[in-house]
Amino acid sequence: MRLSDKPHFFGRRVGRRLRRAKSALLDSFLSTVAVDPKQPLAFGCKTEKIFLEIGFGDGAHLAGVALNHPENGYIGAEVFKNGIANLLSLITGVKEGADIAGGMALAPGRSDNIRVFDDDIRLLFPLLPDASLDGVYLLFPDPWPKKRHADRRFVNPDNLAELARILKKGGRLLIATDHPLYKRWTLEQMRGNKNFRWTAQCGNDWKHEPADWVPTKYQQKAVREGRRPVFLEYERL
Ligand SMILES: C[S@@+](CC[C@H](N)C(=O)[O-])C[C@H]1O[C@@H](n2cnc3c(N)ncnc32)[C@H](O)[C@@H]1O
């Protein structure tokens, strides 16, 4: 993709001013776990399966599944600097207020199976080979509820075509949302898509989180505020 083709990103790239420890993590540790554009599927260890999480937010789910499944590799893509810094804090164990100037006391091996792409996932898509991923998580994407913003929604024909290309046959795409409009929108976008099959057999399958689940920040907020998230799982045909 040429620079002039860079897609416009409508969300936030930065939030509150970062404290020193998180800022230092971005400066000094991000490069250790950054996706290598020449070998985008390379990790610091052997991996059985490879998953991608798009828009990992504060990284709670990504860090959690990577820790629970050291045998798998996880690529996380996020644009929001504060969220990326939070993920780095989770995987290194470096907390706010820590003085890491003299070197970081990293939890050994905790980041070997995580790679971070700190930009718009649409810039990474062209570097990912066909049929290379076992699963993709798209968890609580921005719903862009206004009709005039519908073309900003991540679930759209172009992105679905890319996801279909990079997923292996039998690979899974999991889309979670707590927004009724985004649920309807996703079901409509996926209906009739010849590349994917909705795996749900009954309401229980999509109204409850999958087994062995690590909740995300937005999921927890939704539940606190009385909204019921749905988990729509699709199999790549
Ligand atoms: C509503 S938040 C949800 C965050 C997290 N998944 C959660 O459930 O807590 C959506 C996130 O997706 C990120 N995002 C949106 N579009 C993206 C893109 N094209 N590439 C990478 N990240 C993206 C945003 O920066 C934002 O942090």
The ligand as a Tripos MOL2 file, in Angstrom:
@<TRIPOS>MOLECULE
LIG
   27    29     1     0     0
SMALL
NO_CHARGES

@<TRIPOS>ATOM
      1 C1        -14.6970    0.3780   21.2070 C.3       1 LIG1
      2 S1        -13.0040    0.0290   21.3620 S.3       1 LIG1
      3 C2        -12.9940   -1.6460   21.9800 C.3       1 LIG1
      4 C3        -11.6690   -2.0150   22.5560 C.3       1 LIG1
      5 C4        -11.5570   -3.4810   23.0460 C.3       1 LIG1
      6 N1        -11.6920   -4.4140   21.9580 N.3       1 LIG1
      7 C5        -12.5330   -3.7830   24.1350 C.2       1 LIG1
      8 O1        -13.4930   -4.5520   23.8680 O.co2     1 LIG1
      9 O2        -12.3530   -3.2760   25.2560 O.co2     1 LIG1
     10 C6        -12.5190   -0.2270   19.6630 C.3       1 LIG1
     11 C7        -10.9970   -0.1590   19.4830 C.3       1 LIG1
     12 O3        -10.6820   -0.5250   18.1570 O.3       1 LIG1
     13 C8         -9.5940    0.2630   17.7150 C.3       1 LIG1
     14 N2         -9.6660    0.2660   16.2440 N.ar      1 LIG1
     15 C9        -10.6940    0.7170   15.4860 C.ar      1 LIG1
     16 N3        -10.4230    0.5500   14.1840 N.ar      1 LIG1
     17 C10        -9.1750   -0.0050   14.1220 C.ar      1 LIG1
     18 C11        -8.3270   -0.3740   13.0410 C.ar      1 LIG1
     19 N4         -8.7160   -0.1940   11.7710 N.pl3     1 LIG1
     20 N5         -7.1200   -0.9030   13.3300 N.ar      1 LIG1
     21 C12        -6.7230   -1.0680   14.6220 C.ar      1 LIG1
     22 N6         -7.4830   -0.7180   15.6850 N.ar      1 LIG1
     23 C13        -8.6860   -0.1830   15.4340 C.ar      1 LIG1
     24 C14        -9.8590    1.6200   18.3430 C.3       1 LIG1
     25 O4         -8.6790    2.3910   18.4440 O.3       1 LIG1
     26 C15       -10.4180    1.2310   19.7040 C.3       1 LIG1
     27 O5         -9.4150    1.1540   20.6790 O.3       1 LIG1
@<TRIPOS>BOND
     1     1     2 1
     2     2     3 1
     3     2    10 1
     4     3     4 1
     5     4     5 1
     6     5     6 1
     7     5     7 1
     8     7     8 2
     9     7     9 1
    10    10    11 1
    11    11    12 1
    12    11    26 1
    13    12    13 1
    14    13    14 1
    15    13    24 1
    16    14    15 ar
    17    14    23 ar
    18    15    16 ar
    19    16    17 ar
    20    17    18 ar
    21    17    23 ar
    22    18    19 1
    23    18    20 ar
    24    20    21 ar
    25    21    22 ar
    26    22    23 ar
    27    24    25 1
    28    24    26 1
    29    26    27 1
@<TRIPOS>SUBSTRUCTURE
     1 LIG1         1 GROUP 0 **** ****
